[in-house]
Amino acid sequence: MREAVCLIVMALGLAAADAPKRNPKPVRVVPTREVTPDGAVVELLVRGSDDRWHVRGEKLPFTGQVVDKIFGRVHETHYLKGQRHGPYVIIHRNGVVAAQGIFHKDKRVKHREWDVEGGQIKLDAWKFDGSPRKPAPVKQN
């Protein structure tokens, strides 16, 4: 009896392993801005009248990853339905991470920063692990 149960469990496991796997939906990657041939910088991601971010010329709020590489530093931010949502990272020109953190529905919930040599910077509003620091209580007279 016990062997039969083991065989059934193994058969179900093998059948599940052979089931076709769904490919994850590809992430749309868009540059924040681009430089025109005459040298002008054009913003591709704009805030709409609905207070959400859109790709210029599109009606639906943007979902995907935005990458900005124009001014030497690299900025990568994730968006969901026009709001910053998910991890972000900023990289110095020398390749060292300058800042990283997490947005949740357009609010920053984690943030850390490093100098050009890679030393972590102490921030007034954030702990070293990236969690927000609680403000000191205000004393009333």
N, C-alpha and C positions, 0 to 999 in steps of 0.2 A: 504494500500500500504506500509506504513511504517513498519507495523508489518510483512509483507511478507519479506521485505528486512532483517529485524532483524532475522527472522527465517532462512533465507538462509545463512546469515553470521554465525549464531550459528551452523547450520548443517555443514558448511564447516570447521569451527573450530573444531568440534567434530570429523569429518572424519580425519582431519590432526593429531589430538591427538591420534587417534587409528591406524595410519599408523605405520608399523614396523620401529623401530629405528635401524639405523646401529650401530653396536658396533664399538667403536673407535679402531684403529689399535694399538695393544700392543706395548709398547716401549721396545726395546731390551736393556737389561742392561748387561754390561760387566765389569769385574774387570780390572783395569789398569795393574796390575801385580799379579803374584802369587808366592808363595814360594814352591819350590820343596821339596821332602822328605829329601834331603841332605842339605837343608837350603839355597840353592841358590835362588836369586830373579830373575824371568824371566819377562821381559816386554811383555805384551800381546798386547798393542797398540803401533804401530810403524809408523813412518813417511815414506811414500813410495816415490818412485822416482818422482811421480807426485806432491809432496809437500803437500799431504793430508794424514790424519791419517787412518790407516787400522788395523784391527785385524790381528795379526800374522798369516800368511798362507792364507789369503783371498785376492782376487784380487780387489773387489769392495771397494771403500771408506766407512768408517763406518758411520752409522746413528743410533743414539740411545743415551743412557745414560752410562757414564763411572763412576764407583765408585772405589775409592782407599781407603782401610782401613788398609793397612799393618803397617804403622809406627805410629799408635795411633790416628792420626787426620783423619777425614773423608773428602774426596774430592769428590764432585759430579759435573759432567760437562756434558752438552748436546752437541751432535755433529750432524751435518747435512751434508751429502755427504763429509765426511772427514774433515770438518772444525768445530771448536768450534762455536756453534750457539745456543743461548738461555741462560737460567739462569745457574749460577754455585754457589756453596756454599762450604765453608770449615768450619769444626766444630772442636773446640778444644777438647782435650781428656776428659775434664770435661763436655762436652755437650753444651757449649756456642758457638754460632756462631763466628767464627774468621774472616771470610770475605764472602762477597756475591756480586754478580754483574750480568752483562749481556754481552754476546758476540754477535756480529752481523757479520757474515761471517768472523770469526777468528779475529776480532778486538774488543777489550774491549771498550764498550760504557758506562758502569756504573760499579762503584766499591766502596765498603765501607769496613772498617775493624774495629774490636773490640778487646780489650784486653781480658785476661783470665777471668776477673770479669764481662765482658759485657759492659765496658765503650767504647764508640766510639773513635777511634784514628783519630786525625787530620792528613790528608795526604796533601803533597805539590801539587800533581797533581789532586786531587779530592775534590769536595765540600762535606759537610756532607750528602747531599741528594743523593750522588753517581754520580752526573753529573761531567763531566770533567771541571777542572779549566782552564781558558784561561791563557796562559803564559803572563808574563809582557812584554810590548813592549821593544825592545832593543834600547837604546839611541845611536845615532851615533854622533861622534864628528866632 
